[in-house]
Amino acid sequence: MRYALDADPVITLTSGPVNAYPDVLRALARTVLYDYDPAFQLHYEQVIGKMQTAMRTSNRPVILHGEPVLGLEAAAASLITADDTVLNLASGVYGKGFGYWAARYSPNQLEIEVPYNQAIDPQQVADMLKANPAISVVAVCHHDTPSGTINPIDEIGAIVADHGAYLIVDAVSSFGGMKTHPEDCKADIYVTGPNKCLGAPPALTMLGVSERAWQKMKDNPAAPRASMLSILDWENAWSRDEAFPFTPSVAEVNGLDVALDLYLAEGPEAVWARHALTAAATRAGILAMGLDLWAADAAIASPTTTAVRTPEGIDEAKLRATVRERYGVVMSSGRGETLGKLTRIGHMGPTAQPIYAIAALTAFGGALQALGHPAPVGKAIDAALAVIDAAA
Ligand SMILES: *Cc1c(COP(=O)(O)O)cnc(C)c1O
């Protein structure tokens, strides 16, 4: 059997975007209401309310109408001024990348960078802040997806808050898949989206914004207005009585609405638990096959992605192509620095189900064997089942 590489896969087990929940797909097919129809304005206000519940924040969150890179870039453009000293924390490609946006708005930049299979040490952040009292903005990526590793943002956030600096958090690929909320980490701007653990398509940014971040943006004359990059333009758009700065992505808002309903109805704790269990089962299987996790320490491996170090002598692109061609399964490569060094198996939204650990291990192990690398798949399945059964 060969699956054509240009045909739809059987299963997508990537680290985002992921396939959407069937109910979300159906919501995308709803009538496209006129944005100033009172029915849509009320709906929009209600979706923002559900976001606020899901994000467990006392401030009203914001939707920006582009996938989360828009939110990250908008956060840098709106919050950071030339008077700020920015501390960028880089433990991977996304964390590093934020520094380049930040550098557009302030020349004063410091960075802590660790190898991309490690996490940021909060003590190092505390030391850096102490040595550089001028630091006024700190940026951190929670789950640096191309590494599959988690930074301790709640601890980092507490340290940054003590110092008084503003905190920008990229939680795009962790929110909804594990316990993380804007106020848990004391974020001033918390960027996430529907297209990873909430199981909706890529098209929107979900932003948590603190009171003082609104104030800092308003005090910044260079903060974008009348622009796609503007956060300020959307401050009051949540209200059915206010105008939208431009047309919102109506169908995508419908999809987000149902994704939030599913998340809240299942119960966030239950959703996080199936992400964690799927990751644990996958990891047990990977180790049982004699393979290595990318993360230097299993404790920092994300519950929403398992990054597997590419065995010596294996071409990673060929490995993924074999997984796709033989078994119809799609996995993610690394990016930038991690490209070619690891393969990522996503556990996000609809694919955060333990049975997908079995599918991933079978396809990955099978492909390795096809490329001549020993991969005892039976042992992997036994190990994964032991984890799944222990949780039953
Ligand atoms: C997916 C993701 C984003 C959104 O960016 P894309 O590369 O366009 O998908 C931002 N930050 C993180 C950590 C992500 O995983």
The ligand as an SDF file (V2000), in Angstrom:
LIG
                    3D

 15 15  0  0  0  0  0  0  0  0999 V2000
    1.9550   27.7440   15.9350 C   0  0  0  0  0  0  0  0  0  0  0  0
    2.6710   28.7240   16.7580 C   0  0  0  0  0  0  0  0  0  0  0  0
    2.5990   30.0870   16.4770 C   0  0  0  0  0  0  0  0  0  0  0  0
    1.8350   30.5920   15.2930 C   0  0  0  0  0  0  0  0  0  0  0  0
    2.6850   30.6490   14.2530 O   0  0  0  0  0  0  0  0  0  0  0  0
    2.8190   29.8200   12.9230 P   0  0  0  0  0  0  0  0  0  0  0  0
    4.2650   29.5220   12.8060 O   0  0  0  0  0  0  0  0  0  0  0  0
    2.3610   30.6890   11.8390 O   0  0  0  0  0  0  0  0  0  0  0  0
    1.9710   28.5800   13.0410 O   0  0  0  0  0  0  0  0  0  0  0  0
    3.2650   30.9560   17.3110 C   0  0  0  0  0  0  0  0  0  0  0  0
    3.9630   30.5220   18.3740 N   0  0  0  0  0  0  0  0  0  0  0  0
    4.0570   29.2180   18.6750 C   0  0  0  0  0  0  0  0  0  0  0  0
    4.8510   28.7950   19.8720 C   0  0  0  0  0  0  0  0  0  0  0  0
    3.4160   28.2840   17.8860 C   0  0  0  0  0  0  0  0  0  0  0  0
    3.4830   26.9730   18.1640 O   0  0  0  0  0  0  0  0  0  0  0  0
  1  2  1  0
  2  3  1  0
  2 14  2  0
  3  4  1  0
  3 10  2  0
  4  5  1  0
  5  6  1  0
  6  7  2  0
  6  8  1  0
  6  9  1  0
 10 11  1  0
 11 12  2  0
 12 13  1  0
 12 14  1  0
 14 15  1  0
M  END
$$$$
